[in-house]
Amino acid sequence: MKSAKKTDPSEYLCVSCGAPTTSKGHLCTPMNIAGTSRCGFCGGVLENLHHFCKPKAEKLSFVCACCGRTSASETELCHPIKI
């Protein structure tokens, strides 16, 4: 049986089947995934491109006039408008 290593409780990879998750409860052998992207506001694992957390919401200052995406920085948007 392969041994699992855990260095961060928020990101795991099953070495038996290769399934990634943020919870070790549903894996046969959980193991930390190196290089996982994290949110710059809350530190959580970015599981999708539309991650939205309370710390990020508190810093929102701009919205894109084209797509409606929000951001704390106007440099992250193509057509920023100050909120």
C-alpha positions as CSV (number, residue, x, y, z in Angstrom):
1,M,0.0,0.0,0.0
2,K,1.3,3.5,-0.9
3,S,1.8,5.9,1.9
4,A,0.2,9.3,1.9
5,K,1.8,12.6,3.0
6,K,-0.1,15.5,4.3
7,T,1.5,18.9,4.5
8,D,-1.5,21.2,4.1
9,P,-5.0,20.2,5.2
10,S,-6.7,22.1,2.4
11,E,-5.4,20.3,-0.7
12,Y,-5.1,16.6,-1.3
13,L,-4.4,14.1,-4.1
14,C,-5.2,10.4,-3.8
15,V,-2.1,8.5,-4.8
16,S,-4.2,5.4,-5.6
17,C,-6.7,6.8,-8.0
18,G,-5.3,10.4,-8.7
19,A,-8.5,12.2,-7.6
20,P,-7.8,15.8,-6.4
21,T,-9.9,17.3,-3.5
22,T,-9.8,19.8,-0.7
23,S,-11.2,17.2,1.8
24,K,-9.3,14.0,2.6
25,G,-12.4,12.2,3.8
26,H,-13.4,10.9,0.4
27,L,-10.0,9.6,-0.8
28,C,-8.4,6.2,-0.3
29,T,-4.9,7.6,0.2
30,P,-4.8,11.5,0.6
31,M,-1.6,13.3,-0.4
32,N,-0.7,17.0,-0.7
33,I,-0.7,18.6,-4.2
34,A,2.3,20.8,-4.7
35,G,1.8,24.1,-6.7
36,T,-1.9,24.5,-6.1
37,S,-3.2,28.0,-6.8
38,R,-4.4,29.9,-3.8
39,C,-6.6,33.0,-3.3
40,G,-4.6,36.1,-2.6
41,F,-7.3,37.4,-0.2
42,C,-8.4,34.4,1.9
43,G,-5.6,31.8,1.2
44,G,-8.1,29.1,0.2
45,V,-7.5,26.7,-2.7
46,L,-8.8,28.1,-6.1
47,E,-11.1,25.4,-7.3
48,N,-12.6,27.5,-10.1
49,L,-11.9,30.7,-11.9
50,H,-14.9,32.5,-10.3
51,H,-13.7,32.1,-6.7
52,F,-15.4,34.7,-4.5
53,C,-14.7,35.1,-0.7
54,K,-15.7,37.6,2.0
55,P,-12.2,39.1,2.2
56,K,-12.2,39.7,-1.6
57,A,-15.7,41.1,-1.5
58,E,-14.7,43.7,1.2
59,K,-12.0,45.1,-1.1
60,L,-13.9,45.2,-4.4
61,S,-13.5,48.6,-6.1
62,F,-14.0,48.0,-9.8
63,V,-16.4,46.3,-12.2
64,C,-15.7,45.5,-15.9
65,A,-18.0,47.4,-18.2
66,C,-18.0,44.5,-20.7
67,C,-18.4,41.3,-18.7
68,G,-19.4,42.4,-15.2
69,R,-16.4,40.8,-13.5
70,T,-15.4,42.5,-10.3
71,S,-11.9,43.2,-8.9
72,A,-10.0,45.0,-6.2
73,S,-7.6,46.3,-8.9
74,E,-8.4,48.0,-12.1
75,T,-5.4,46.3,-13.8
76,E,-7.2,42.9,-13.6
77,L,-10.1,44.2,-15.8
78,C,-10.2,45.1,-19.5
79,H,-12.7,48.0,-19.1
80,P,-12.7,48.9,-15.4
81,I,-15.3,51.3,-13.9
82,K,-14.9,52.5,-10.3
83,I,-17.8,51.2,-8.0
